[in-house]
Amino acid sequence: MAAQSHPPVVVLDRDGTLNVDDKAIIASADDWVPVPGALEAVARLNQAGWRVVVATNQSGLGRGLFDVATMNAVHTKMHKMLAAVGGRVDAVFFCPHTRDDACDCRKPQPGLMHAISERFQVPLSEMAVAGNTVRHIQAGQAAGSPGHLLLVGKCAGYSAQNPPPDVPVGTQLHASLDAFVDALFAQTNTQGQAQAQVHQPPPSQ
């Protein structure tokens, strides 16, 4: 792989990828509980020179369920818990809108991905987009970024043989965030010989 002039970037979803997503909404810092092993996986990325950015839909803001100060308190807790294991998130990009707002930043729209690419001066094609929701992967695909679906949380019941509906063709599937990190390192070190399963279109009948 050719040398890059900029640090590589991984764009993670938040709810269900970094924190347990077993509530209707994360409305306070107390609600934010990390997925076991997720923060350590972020630290592994950081230690290998990757920047980690979060892209998250937070329609609770637009619906008045919590305010920006509350969301910031959630992210302060996230940053502190990451720091405790030697990890960090360089930035959090969020969409505050509801579905009815028809914005271009609510995933699966690609607006957040374009904003991250511009902010960090990384080509969209070189940003790895990973999360456990199809709409996060669709947002990456719409922006031209390779997608990595984590089969955890809401996608825990799926597999490479039985992928979620509407997952983009070419998406790599991983058992966990830690498994994604392993595969990403393998791709980086061996020019694509990764230990990942790739979703292919069904054969023609």
N, C-alpha and C positions, 0 to 999 in steps of 0.2 A: 504493500500500500504506500502510495506516495506521501512524503512528508507534508503535514498540514501547517499553514502559517498561523493558525488559530487553534485554541484548545477545543477539542470536540465537545459536543453538547448532547446530553440525554434529556428528553422532555418526558416527565412522568405525570400521570394522573395523580390525584390526591386520594380521594375517598375510595377505599377498597384496595388501593395499591400501597399507599404508605400507612394509612390508618384503617382500622376495622370499620366496615360500613354496615353496621347492624342497627342503625337508627334511621328514622325517617329523614333526619337532617342533623348535621353537626352544628348545634346552636350555641355551644359554649366550649371553653377550653377543657372542661371536665369530660366532655363527650369525645374528645380526641384521644384515642388509644391506638398506639402503633401496632401494625401487623407484626407478629413475631418474625424477627430476622430482617425486616425491611430496612430499618435504619442502618443496620450493619452492612447491608448490600449497597446502600448509598455511600457509606464510608469507603467501601472497596472501590467504587467508581472514582470518588474524589482522589484516593491515594494513587490511582492509576492515571491521573491527570485529566479526568473528565469533569466538565461542569455539569451540574444537575439543576434543572429548572422544572418547576411545577406549573402545569396548565390545568386550571380547574373551573368548571361551571359552578357558580354560587348564586343560583336564582333566589335563594333565601333572602339575599339583599334586596332584590327587586320586589319580592313579595312582602317585605317588611318583617320577616321572621327574626332577623338579627341585623345589627348595624356593622359598619366598618370597624369600629373599635373592638367589637366582639370577635370579628374575623381576625383582626390583627392579634388579639390575645391567643387565639387558636394557633396562629402561625408562630408566635413567640414561644409557645410551649413546644411546637414542632422543632424549631431551631435549637432550643435548649437541649432537647432530648437527642437530637442529632449530634450536637457538639459533645455530649457526654460519651458518645461512642466514636468520636473522631470524624464525624461526617458533617456535611453542610449542603444546603440548598442555596444556590446563588441568587435566585429570584423566584417570586410567585406571581404568575400572570393569571388573572381571574376575569371571568365574565359575570357581571352582576345582573344580567338581563333575564327576563322570563321568555318562554317560547313565543309568546304573543308579540314581543318586541321586534322580532324579525331582524336581529342584528347579524353582523358577520363574525362575531367573536364567540358566540355560543356554539360549542362543539355539538354536532359534527362539522360546523362551518370552520374554515381554516384561519380565521383572523388572528387567533392567539399564536398560531404557529408562525405566521408572517411577522408578527410583532417580535417574537423571540428571535427569529432569524436576523431581523434588522438590529435589534438591541445588541446581540452578541456577535454580529458580523460573521455568521456561519451560514453557508449555503443550505437551503432547505433540503437538498438531496443528501446532505451529510449529517443531518440531525436524526438521531434515533428516537422514535416516539414509542413509549411503552406504557401500558396500563391494562386494567382488567375490564374495560368497557369498550364495546365496539365503536361507540361514537368518538372516543378518543383516538382510536386507530383510523377511523374514517376522516377525522380532521387532519391527521398527518398525511393520509393518502391524498386528500384534496389539495394539500400544500406541496406535495411531491416529496414527502419524507417517508423513509421506510418504517413500517409498523411492526410492533412486537406485542402480541396479545398474551397477557398473563392469565393462566387458567386457575385463578383464585377468586374468592369472594363470589360475586354474581356469575362468574364464568367457571366456577369450580366443577360443574357437572359436564363440561365439554371436553373434547379431545381433538387431536388432529384428524381422526376418522369421523368425528361428529362435531364439527366446529359450530359456533353460534351462527344464527341467521345473519346474513348481510356482512359477514367479516370480509374485508377486501382480499381478493386473490393476491397471493404473494406475501401475506402476513406471516411472520414467524410466530410459532406458538411455543410457550414456555410454561413449565410447571409452577414457577414462582419468580419473584423478582430476583432472587439469588441465582436461579437457573438462567435467567436472562443475562445477568452480569457475566456468568461463565461463558455463555454463547457469544456475547459481545466481545469479550477478551479473545476468544478463539478466532472470531472473524478478523479482528484487528491484527492478531499475531500470525494468522495463516492465510490471509487473503480470501476469507470466505469459507474455510473449512470448519463451519460451526456445528456444534452439537445442538441443533434446533430442528424442529419439524416445520415445514412450510406448507401453508394451505394452498392447495391447487384447485383449479376449477374441476367440477365433476366431468368424467369422460362423456363424450358424445354418445347418444343412444342410437 
